[in-house]
């Protein structure tokens, strides 16, 4: 059963990599076009969209590297391998988005005061092509990649989605300037893009930091997990419970379980297998349980209260 699961994981892993590589090539090529177009037409909406596309291509490159690093085998110095690199990539990705958003706000303030001349026809053509390209990339990612559960893929996908909205903003701004001559529509469109960028940056960063802080995975109900373990025949109570995420899609659990002191090793193994089996259905793949008797129990609380106590070295 476990074997099939891993096989499926490898399959989505490979699919994610292919999708990211294809998306990276498309987005990067067009980002260059949009940046040049932004300079030539003097449009901040286009430049902010190109800046966003730059962050897209960087985020896709980081996400791709993260998957490659994540495949490196575990070693004595990194017992989980490099799987966490993916989460670091997501943090970097989110922070980049936030910085880009702040830069666009800064640029837009100046342009509201003195709206420059914008070559609207060029701006319109480039932003329409940009929108089509973003739609294609978003479709490729949704079809072939895991944009739901994989934080790294999700971060890259959110970049593309908010970029798509950026192109829509640039199209509307170009049309408004063409028909009404309202020069402020260009910086306004770029501010709307910046707000979207800021929002996705905030959520990606927040989720990734939660993982780095060993936070409980959002798809795990702690109360339900406690019930599953405590209702297993032979388990009297549990304590020192920890549930965390190693990387996207890989949740881990460790705890101490109090059992009867008359149990044989075989019976204890049977209890462990049953708990592991039940927890796998709840999205926890890596389970470590320390069995002990009531005499050995050293904590009352289900959660572990780690105290940082100074270490005393007695040299005598």
ABEGO torsion letter per residue (X at the ends): XAAAAAAAAAAAAAAAAAAAAAAAAAAAAAAAAAAAAAAAAGBAAAAAAAAAAAAAAAAAAAAAAAAAAAABBBBAABAAEAAAAAAAAAAAAAAAAAAAAAAAAAAAAAAAABBBBBBAAAAAAAAAAAAAAAAAAAAAAAAABBAAABAAAAAAAAAAAAAAAAAAAAAAAAAAAAAAGBAAAAAAAAAAAAAAAAAAAAAAAAAAAAAAAGBBBAABBAAAAAAAAAABBGBABBBGBBBBBABBGBBBBBBBBBBBAABBAAAAAAAAAAAAAAAAAAGBABBBBBBBBAAABABABABBBBBBBBBBBBAX
